Amino acid sequence: MFVPFLIMLREGLEAALIVSLIASYLKRTQRSEWFGAMWIGVFVAVALCLGVGYFINETTGEFPQKEQELFEGIVAVIAVGILTYMVFWMRKVSRNVKAQLEDAVDNALQKGKGSGWALIMMVFLAVAREGLESVFFLLAAFQQDVGIAPPVGAVLGLLTAIVLGMVIYWGGVRLNLAAFFKWTSLFILFVAAGLAAGAIRAFHEAGLWNHFQTVAFDLSHSLSTSTLVGTLLEGIFGYQETPSVSEVAVWFIYLVPALLLFFMPARSQAAAMRASR
């Protein structure tokens, strides 16, 4: 429940901040008549994300066992990629996202008769990106942690994000968003590492990966997944009491470089990425 809550809180807050910044800029530049176009873009993006999530969930339920495991592995890999992109994209653009959005609004409203459609499309793309990221992550999270708790956590996270967005816009409240995104990003990297290990496990169960399947360690007697702590670790980080060597290896292969890049100073990180090209 906690992971879907946190992800939807973060993604929802990003989307709420985008809408809040656009609305504030329209109001500040005396272009409030475009609020309708902005909200159309928001609602169309939300409808698309809900439709995509519903379609994928409904069409994959009838898969045979091996195909279902393969699908779960693919979704987990996509979720890892999305979460990683989300962390480092926010790290890169957090300082100038306001200026970028304002420039995008100005460009959209300079299209003459097509200004309304241009603004709708701009807002739609900005919100849909956040929503589609959430869809693929939630698909992976729901497969990893079954039951009613994950959907409830996701809904609560989204509702909290909406309330915070309203408070920021109408109440003028300032949150320490830099600290919020920094610590949630660090948490998300550990979640993504667990999803990466889970993807290898799903590929093995689908018959695609059969290497290094010996048990790396056995913690079933000291930290079983049937205990409260073990259940929480499994639901949040994908913990397994008897993981295979390949699962442990993938966990470290993903997490160690990701943490090194995350804690690297921003300028050094940019230089390192340019040097690797």
VOBA-1610 file (N, C-alpha, C; in pm, whole numbers, padded with zeros to 5 digits, always signed):
BEGIN
Met+00082-00121+00000Met+00000+00000+00000Met+00086+00126+00000Phe+00198+00123+00074Phe+00279+00243+00089Phe+00345+00284-00042Val+00396+00187-00117Val+00466+00221-00242Val+00370+00284-00343Pro+00252+00223-00373Pro+00159+00293-00463Pro+00118+00431-00412Phe+00101+00443-00279Phe+00067+00574-00222Phe+00177+00675-00252Leu+00303+00639-00227Leu+00413+00732-00245Leu+00432+00768-00392Ile+00423+00667-00480Ile+00442+00695-00622Ile+00331+00785-00675Met+00205+00756-00638Met+00096+00840-00685Met+00100+00979-00622Leu+00149+00987-00498Leu+00167+01118-00436Leu+00270+01198-00513Arg+00379+01135-00545Arg+00486+01205-00617Arg+00443+01241-00759Glu+00393+01142-00834Glu+00352+01168-00971Glu+00234+01265-00976Gly+00140+01246-00883Gly+00026+01337-00879Gly+00067+01478-00844Leu+00164+01491-00752Leu+00211+01624-00714Leu+00286+01690-00829Glu+00361+01612-00905Glu+00428+01667-01023Glu+00324+01721-01121Ala+00220+01641-01148Ala+00115+01684-01240Ala+00042+01806-01185Ala+00012+01805-01053Ala-00057+01918-00991Ala+00027+02045-00998Leu+00158+02031-00980Leu+00246+02147-00989Leu+00250+02202-01131Ile+00251+02111-01229Ile+00250+02155-01369Ile+00124+02236-01398Val+00009+02182-01359Val-00118+02252-01382Val-00121+02383-01303Ser-00072+02380-01179Ser-00071+02501-01096Ser+00017+02609-01157Leu+00134+02570-01206Leu+00224+02668-01267Leu+00163+02729-01393Ile+00099+02644-01476Ile+00036+02694-01598Ile-00079+02788-01564Ala-00163+02747-01466Ala-00277+02831-01427Ala-00230+02964-01368Ser-00126+02959-01285Ser-00074+03082-01226Ser-00019+03176-01332Tyr+00049+03119-01432Tyr+00106+03202-01538Tyr-00004+03264-01623Leu-00108+03185-01655Leu-00220+03240-01732Leu-00288+03353-01656Lys-00305+03334-01527Lys-00369+03437-01445Lys-00282+03560-01433Arg-00152+03539-01414Arg-00059+03652-01397Arg-00046+03734-01524Thr-00058+03670-01640Thr-00045+03740-01768Thr-00182+03779-01825Gln-00286+03773-01739Gln-00421+03816-01775Gln-00474+03741-01897Arg-00455+03609-01894Arg-00508+03523-02000Arg-00594+03412-01940Ser-00673+03449-01840Ser-00755+03351-01770Ser-00861+03287-01859Glu-00891+03349-01973Glu-00991+03291-02062Glu-00948+03157-02120Trp-00818+03125-02105Trp-00765+02998-02157Trp-00770+02887-02053Phe-00828+02915-01936Phe-00839+02811-01833Phe-00917+02689-01885Gly-01023+02716-01962Gly-01104+02606-02016Gly-01022+02511-02100Ala-00939+02567-02189Ala-00853+02483-02274Ala-00754+02403-02190Met-00702+02468-02085Met-00607+02397-01997Met-00673+02276-01932Trp-00796+02295-01880Trp-00865+02184-01812Trp-00907+02076-01909Ile-00938+02111-02032Ile-00968+02008-02132Ile-00847+01918-02152Gly-00729+01980-02163Gly-00606+01901-02177Gly-00584+01809-02059Val-00612+01859-01937Val-00595+01777-01816Val-00690+01658-01818Phe-00819+01683-01844Phe-00919+01576-01837Phe-00899+01472-01947Val-00859+01516-02066Val-00833+01421-02174Val-00713+01332-02140Ala-00611+01391-02079Ala-00494+01313-02039Ala-00530+01210-01932Val-00610+01252-01834Val-00654+01160-01728Val-00736+01046-01787Ala-00828+01081-01880Ala-00912+00977-01942Ala-00827+00878-02021Leu-00728+00928-02093Leu-00640+00839-02169Leu-00567+00742-02077Cys-00511+00794-01968Cys-00434+00709-01875Cys-00522+00603-01812Leu-00643+00643-01770Leu-00736+00546-01714Leu-00775+00440-01816Gly-00797+00483-01940Gly-00833+00389-02046Gly-00721+00291-02076Val-00597+00340-02083Val-00483+00253-02109Val-00466+00151-01996Gly-00474+00199-01872Gly-00460+00108-01758Gly-00569+00002-01756Tyr-00693+00042-01781Tyr-00805-00053-01781Tyr-00789-00154-01894Phe-00752-00108-02013Phe-00736-00197-02128Phe-00629-00302-02103Ile-00513-00258-02054Ile-00404-00353-02030Ile-00443-00454-01922Asn-00505-00404-01816Asn-00544-00493-01705Asn-00646-00597-01750Glu-00742-00555-01833Glu-00848-00646-01875Glu-00800-00746-01980Thr-00710-00705-02069Thr-00669-00794-02178Thr-00560-00892-02138Thr-00493-00869-02027Thr-00385-00960-01987Thr-00431-01063-01885Gly-00551-01050-01832Gly-00596-01144-01730Gly-00620-01284-01783Glu-00639-01298-01916Glu-00668-01429-01974Glu-00544-01498-02028Phe-00425-01441-02006Phe-00303-01503-02056Phe-00279-01637-01987Pro-00223-01736-02060Pro-00174-01858-01994Pro-00062-01823-01896Gln-00027-01917-01808Gln+00065-01889-01699Gln+00198-01832-01747Lys+00262-01899-01844Lys+00394-01853-01889Lys+00387-01716-01956Glu+00283-01696-02036Glu+00267-01565-02100Glu+00240-01457-01996Gln+00166-01493-01891Gln+00140-01397-01784Gln+00269-01358-01713Glu+00355-01456-01687Glu+00484-01428-01623Glu+00570-01342-01713Leu+00569-01371-01843Leu+00646-01291-01938Leu+00596-01147-01939Phe+00464-01130-01940Phe+00407-00996-01939Phe+00446-00922-01811Glu+00441-00990-01697Glu+00478-00927-01571Glu+00625-00885-01573Gly+00711-00968-01631Gly+00852-00932-01641Gly+00873-00810-01729Ile+00802-00805-01843Ile+00816-00692-01935Ile+00765-00564-01869Val+00651-00572-01801Val+00596-00455-01732Val+00693-00407-01624Ala+00754-00502-01551Ala+00851-00465-01447Ala+00970-00392-01507Val+01020-00439-01622Val+01133-00374-01688Val+01095-00232-01732Ile+00974-00219-01790Ile+00927-00086-01831Ile+00914+00005-01709Ala+00862-00050-01599Ala+00846+00030-01477Ala+00981+00075-01423Val+01081-00013-01427Val+01216+00025-01382Val+01270+00139-01467Gly+01254+00128-01598Gly+01300+00234-01687Gly+01229+00365-01661Ile+01097+00360-01640Ile+01019+00481-01614Ile+01058+00544-01482Leu+01070+00463-01377Leu+01107+00517-01247Leu+01246+00581-01251Thr+01340+00515-01318Thr+01476+00570-01328Thr+01475+00702-01404Tyr+01403+00703-01517Tyr+01391+00827-01595Tyr+01328+00937-01512Met+01222+00902-01438Met+01151+00999-01357Met+01243+01064-01255Val+01326+00983-01189Val+01417+01034-01086Val+01517+01132-01146Phe+01584+01091-01254Phe+01691+01174-01307Phe+01640+01288-01394Trp+01519+01271-01453Trp+01459+01384-01526Trp+01425+01496-01429Met+01363+01462-01316Met+01328+01565-01218Met+01452+01631-01161Arg+01557+01552-01140Arg+01683+01608-01091Arg+01740+01710-01189Lys+01721+01684-01318Lys+01777+01771-01422Lys+01697+01899-01442Val+01563+01888-01442Val+01481+02002-01483Val+01419+02078-01366Ser+01439+02030-01243Ser+01370+02089-01130Ser+01400+02238-01114Arg+01518+02281-01156Arg+01557+02421-01136Arg+01493+02516-01237Asn+01458+02465-01356Asn+01405+02557-01458Asn+01274+02509-01520Val+01202+02419-01448Val+01077+02368-01504Val+00975+02479-01519Lys+00974+02577-01428Lys+00878+02688-01436Lys+00900+02769-01563Ala+01024+02804-01593Ala+01053+02882-01714Ala+01018+02803-01839Gln+01045+02672-01839Gln+01013+02590-01955Gln+00863+02585-01980Leu+00785+02571-01874Leu+00640+02567-01890Leu+00586+02700-01940Glu+00639+02810-01887Glu+00591+02941-01930Glu+00626+02965-02076Asp+00743+02924-02120Asp+00778+02936-02261Asp+00686+02852-02349Ala+00653+02731-02300Ala+00563+02643-02376Ala+00424+02704-02388Val+00376+02767-02281Val+00245+02833-02286Val+00248+02949-02386Asp+00353+03030-02380Asp+00365+03143-02474Asp+00368+03095-02618Asn+00443+02990-02644Asn+00451+02936-02780Asn+00316+02882-02826Ala+00244+02815-02736Ala+00114+02760-02773Ala+00013+02869-02805Leu+00017+02980-02730Leu-00081+03087-02748Leu-00043+03186-02858Gln+00065+03156-02928Gln+00105+03238-03043Gln+00068+03172-03175Lys-00020+03071-03168Lys-00058+02996-03288Lys-00178+03055-03360Gly-00222+03174-03319Gly-00336+03236-03385Gly-00465+03164-03354Lys-00541+03125-03458Lys-00668+03058-03438Lys-00651+02921-03374Gly-00536+02863-03387Gly-00513+02730-03330Gly-00455+02734-03191Ser-00459+02852-03127Ser-00398+02864-02994Ser-00463+02772-02892Gly-00597+02763-02897Gly-00667+02678-02801Gly-00624+02533-02812Trp-00621+02484-02936Trp-00579+02345-02956Trp-00433+02324-02917Ala-00350+02424-02945Ala-00209+02412-02911Ala-00190+02405-02759Leu-00268+02486-02685Leu-00258+02483-02539Leu-00312+02351-02484Ile-00423+02304-02541Ile-00478+02175-02499Ile-00375+02064-02517Met-00310+02064-02633Met-00211+01960-02662Met-00091+01971-02570Met-00047+02094-02542Met+00068+02113-02454Met+00040+02060-02313Val-00077+02097-02260Val-00115+02051-02126Val-00138+01900-02128Phe-00204+01852-02231Phe-00230+01708-02244Phe-00100+01627-02239Leu+00000+01667-02316Leu+00126+01594-02320Leu+00198+01599-02185Ala+00193+01715-02119Ala+00261+01730-01990Ala+00198+01641-01884Val+00064+01638-01879Val-00005+01558-01777Val-00006+01411-01814Ala-00023+01379-01943Ala-00027+01240-01986Ala+00105+01170-01959Arg+00216+01242-01971Arg+00346+01180-01942Arg+00351+01132-01799Glu+00306+01217-01706Glu+00303+01176-01565Glu+00207+01059-01544Gly+00091+01067-01609Gly-00009+00963-01589Gly+00032+00828-01643Leu+00091+00826-01763Leu+00132+00699-01822Leu+00247+00636-01744Glu+00336+00720-01691Glu+00440+00668-01602Glu+00374+00594-01484Ser+00273+00656-01427Ser+00205+00596-01312Ser+00135+00466-01349Val+00075+00461-01468Val+00003+00342-01511Val+00095+00220-01513Phe+00211+00235-01576Phe+00301+00120-01587Phe+00362+00084-01453Phe+00389+00182-01371Phe+00441+00147-01239Phe+00336+00073-01158Leu+00211+00124-01160Leu+00106+00061-01080Leu+00076-00081-01127Leu+00085-00104-01259Leu+00067-00241-01309Leu+00171-00334-01248Ala+00296-00287-01243Ala+00402-00369-01183Ala+00382-00384-01033Ala+00340-00277-00966Ala+00321-00282-00821Ala+00205-00373-00783Phe+00097-00369-00861Phe-00019-00452-00830Phe+00011-00600-00851Gln+00102-00630-00945Gln+00140-00769-00966Gln+00231-00819-00854Gln+00308-00728-00797Gln+00401-00765-00691Gln+00330-00775-00556Asp+00225-00694-00537Asp+00155-00691-00408Asp+00005-00695-00438Val-00055-00813-00425Val-00196-00831-00462Val-00286-00790-00346Gly-00415-00781-00376Gly-00511-00744-00272Gly-00567-00605-00295Ile-00647-00559-00199Ile-00714-00429-00210Ile-00625-00314-00165Ala-00521-00344-00084Ala-00439-00238-00026Ala-00367-00153-00131Pro-00301-00212-00234Pro-00230-00128-00332Pro-00321-00029-00405Pro-00440-00071-00457Pro-00526+00029-00520Pro-00572+00138-00424Val-00601+00100-00299Val-00641+00200-00200Val-00527+00298-00176Gly-00404+00247-00164Gly-00289+00334-00145Gly-00269+00429-00262Ala-00288+00378-00385Ala-00274+00463-00504Ala-00377+00575-00505Val-00501+00542-00472Val-00608+00644-00471Val-00580+00748-00363Leu-00540+00703-00244Leu-00510+00796-00136Leu-00393+00888-00173Gly-00291+00832-00239Gly-00177+00914-00281Gly-00219+01020-00381Leu-00305+00981-00477Leu-00351+01076-00578Leu-00436+01186-00515Leu-00527+01147-00424Leu-00611+01246-00357Leu-00527+01343-00274Thr-00425+01290-00206Thr-00336+01376-00128Thr-00263+01475-00218Ala-00218+01427-00335Ala-00149+01515-00430Ala-00241+01625-00479Ile-00367+01591-00507Ile-00462+01692-00553Ile-00485+01799-00446Val-00502+01754-00321Val-00522+01849-00212Val-00401+01939-00197Leu-00280+01881-00202Leu-00158+01962-00190Leu-00147+02062-00304Gly-00183+02018-00426Gly-00180+02109-00539Gly-00275+02226-00521Met-00395+02199-00467Met-00492+02306-00442Met-00441+02401-00333Val-00379+02343-00230Val-00325+02426-00121Val-00214+02516-00172Ile-00127+02461-00258Ile-00017+02539-00313Ile-00070+02653-00401Tyr-00173+02623-00482Tyr-00224+02724-00576Tyr-00307+02831-00507Trp-00405+02787-00427Trp-00497+02885-00366Trp-00449+02935-00231Gly-00376+02852-00159Gly-00335+02891-00026Gly-00201+02960-00020Gly-00128+02957-00131Gly+00003+03019-00132Gly+00104+02952-00041Val+00078+02826-00008Val+00167+02753+00082Val+00292+02709+00007Arg+00405+02724+00071Arg+00532+02683+00012Arg+00580+02555+00080Leu+00602+02452+00000Leu+00656+02326+00051Leu+00801+02315+00010Asn+00878+02241+00089Asn+01017+02216+00053Asn+01021+02104-00050Leu+00987+02141-00175Leu+00974+02041-00280Leu+01108+01978-00315Ala+01217+02056-00301Ala+01349+02001-00331Ala+01379+01883-00240Ala+01354+01898-00111Ala+01377+01789-00016Ala+01280+01674-00042Phe+01154+01707-00073Phe+01055+01603-00100Phe+01097+01516-00217Phe+01134+01579-00329Phe+01171+01503-00447Phe+01304+01430-00428Lys+01395+01488-00350Lys+01523+01421-00328Lys+01505+01290-00252Trp+01432+01293-00141Trp+01419+01174-00058Trp+01324+01072-00119Thr+01219+01117-00187Thr+01134+01020-00256Thr+01208+00958-00374Ser+01295+01032-00439Ser+01375+00977-00549Ser+01468+00867-00499Leu+01530+00890-00385Leu+01619+00788-00327Leu+01540+00663-00295Phe+01423+00679-00236Phe+01337+00564-00205Phe+01297+00491-00332Ile+01263+00565-00436Ile+01218+00505-00561Ile+01328+00421-00626Leu+01453+00460-00612Leu+01562+00381-00668Leu+01568+00242-00603Phe+01543+00234-00474Phe+01540+00103-00407Phe+01419+00023-00453Val+01306+00089-00473Val+01188+00020-00525Val+01216-00035-00664Ala+01282+00046-00749Ala+01314+00004-00885Ala+01409-00115-00885Ala+01504-00118-00791Ala+01596-00232-00781Ala+01519-00359-00750Gly+01420-00350-00660Gly+01337-00466-00630Gly+01256-00511-00749Leu+01206-00416-00828Leu+01132-00450-00950Leu+01222-00517-01053Ala+01348-00471-01062Ala+01442-00531-01156Ala+01468-00677-01118Ala+01487-00703-00989Ala+01507-00841-00944Ala+01381-00923-00969Gly+01264-00862-00948Gly+01139-00932-00974Gly+01121-00964-01122Ala+01172-00878-01210Ala+01163-00904-01353Ala+01242-01029-01391Ile+01362-01043-01334Ile+01443-01162-01361Ile+01371-01288-01311Arg+01308-01277-01195Arg+01233-01390-01141Arg+01116-01427-01233Ala+01046-01326-01285Ala+00935-01352-01376Ala+00983-01414-01506Phe+01095-01368-01558Phe+01150-01425-01681Phe+01192-01570-01661His+01242-01601-01541His+01276-01741-01512His+01150-01827-01509Glu+01045-01778-01445Glu+00921-01854-01438Glu+00855-01867-01575Ala+00886-01772-01666Ala+00835-01781-01803Ala+00921-01871-01890Gly+01034-01917-01836Gly+01123-02007-01910Gly+01224-01938-01998Leu+01241-01806-01982Leu+01334-01732-02066Leu+01472-01717-02004Trp+01482-01730-01873Trp+01610-01710-01804Trp+01627-01821-01700Asn+01726-01907-01724Asn+01748-02020-01634Asn+01891-02026-01581His+01961-01913-01585His+02100-01909-01539His+02106-01859-01395Phe+02205-01905-01322Phe+02234-01857-01185Phe+02108-01864-01096Gln+02044-01980-01096Gln+01921-01996-01020Gln+01941-02062-00884Thr+02064-02085-00845Thr+02089-02137-00711Thr+02053-02031-00607Val+02013-02075-00490Val+01971-01982-00385Val+02091-01906-00330Ala+02084-01774-00331Ala+02196-01691-00284Ala+02207-01697-00133Phe+02096-01688-00063Phe+02093-01699+00083Phe+01951-01735+00125Asp+01939-01785+00246Asp+01809-01828+00298Asp+01782-01759+00431Leu+01688-01665+00429Leu+01651-01592+00550Leu+01512-01630+00599Ser+01464-01747+00554Ser+01327-01787+00589Ser+01308-01806+00738His+01416-01838+00811His+01404-01860+00954His+01419-01731+01035Ser+01490-01632+00979Ser+01513-01508+01054Ser+01428-01391+01005Leu+01392-01389+00876Leu+01312-01279+00822Leu+01220-01335+00713Ser+01124-01412+00756Ser+01031-01475+00663Ser+00933-01373+00608Thr+00888-01395+00486Thr+00788-01307+00425Thr+00650-01327+00487Ser+00638-01427+00574Ser+00511-01446+00645Ser+00502-01359+00770Thr+00614-01296+00809Thr+00612-01205+00923Thr+00571-01066+00877Leu+00538-00979+00971Leu+00494-00843+00938Leu+00604-00766+00866Val+00727-00770+00923Val+00839-00698+00863Val+00871-00754+00725Gly+00874-00886+00714Gly+00902-00948+00585Gly+00797-00914+00481Thr+00671-00912+00522Thr+00563-00876+00430Thr+00577-00732+00383Leu+00611-00641+00476Leu+00630-00500+00438Leu+00747-00485+00341Leu+00858-00553+00370Leu+00975-00545+00281Leu+00943-00602+00143Glu+00867-00710+00142Glu+00829-00770+00014Glu+00740-00675-00066Gly+00642-00614+00001Gly+00551-00525-00068Gly+00615-00396-00114Ile+00716-00347-00039Ile+00778-00219-00072Ile+00899-00236-00164Phe+00988-00327-00127Phe+01115-00340-00200Phe+01128-00470-00279Gly+01023-00552-00282Gly+01031-00678-00354Gly+01119-00781-00287Tyr+01134-00772-00155Tyr+01220-00864-00079Tyr+01175-01008-00095Gln+01273-01098-00109Gln+01249-01241-00114Gln+01337-01308-00009Glu+01281-01403+00065Glu+01357-01468+00172Glu+01460-01567+00119Thr+01437-01621-00002Thr+01533-01713-00064Thr+01556-01672-00210Pro+01620-01559-00233Pro+01641-01513-00371Pro+01747-01595-00442Ser+01739-01596-00574Ser+01842-01663-00654Ser+01962-01571-00671Val+02071-01630-00714Val+02193-01551-00739Val+02167-01445-00844Ser+02091-01478-00947Ser+02064-01381-01054Ser+01981-01264-01002Glu+01887-01289-00911Glu+01806-01181-00855Glu+01893-01085-00774Val+01979-01141-00689Val+02067-01057-00609Val+02162-00978-00698Ala+02216-01044-00800Ala+02311-00978-00891Ala+02244-00861-00963Val+02123-00882-01014Val+02052-00776-01085Val+02022-00659-00990Trp+01985-00691-00865Trp+01957-00588-00767Trp+02077-00496-00749Phe+02197-00555-00732Phe+02318-00474-00714Phe+02362-00407-00845Ile+02349-00477-00957Ile+02391-00421-01086Ile+02310-00295-01119Tyr+02183-00294-01080Tyr+02102-00173-01103Tyr+02131-00067-00998Leu+02126-00107-00869Leu+02124-00008-00762Leu+02255+00066-00743Val+02368-00004-00753Val+02496+00061-00725Val+02524+00175-00823Pro+02518+00153-00956Pro+02539+00267-01047Pro+02435+00377-01031Ala+02308+00336-01005Ala+02203+00437-00989Ala+02231+00527-00870Leu+02275+00470-00758Leu+02305+00550-00640Leu+02427+00639-00662Leu+02527+00586-00732Leu+02645+00667-00761Leu+02608+00789-00844Leu+02524+00770-00946Leu+02480+00882-01028Leu+02391+00978-00949Phe+02310+00922-00861Phe+02217+01004-00783Phe+02291+01098-00688Phe+02395+01047-00623Phe+02468+01129-00525Phe+02581+01210-00588Met+02605+01188-00716Met+02707+01266-00786Met+02657+01410-00802Pro+02742+01511-00779Pro+02698+01649-00800Pro+02643+01668-00940Ala+02547+01757-00953Ala+02475+01773-01080Ala+02568+01801-01197Arg+02665+01890-01180Arg+02755+01923-01290Arg+02844+01805-01325Ser+02894+01735-01224Ser+02978+01619-01249Ser+02900+01510-01319Gln+02772+01496-01282Gln+02688+01396-01345Gln+02667+01428-01493Ala+02642+01554-01524Ala+02623+01592-01663Ala+02749+01568-01745Ala+02864+01600-01686Ala+02991+01577-01757Ala+03014+01429-01779Ala+02982+01348-01679Ala+03002+01203-01692Ala+02912+01145-01800Met+02788+01194-01810Met+02697+01145-01910Met+02739+01187-02050Arg+02793+01309-02062Arg+02844+01352-02193Arg+02965+01270-02234Ala+03052+01237-02136Ala+03171+01160-02167Ala+03138+01017-02209Ser+03023+00964-02160Ser+02987+00826-02192Ser+02923+00813-02331Arg+02890+00925-02392Arg+02827+00920-02525Arg+02932+00892-02634
//
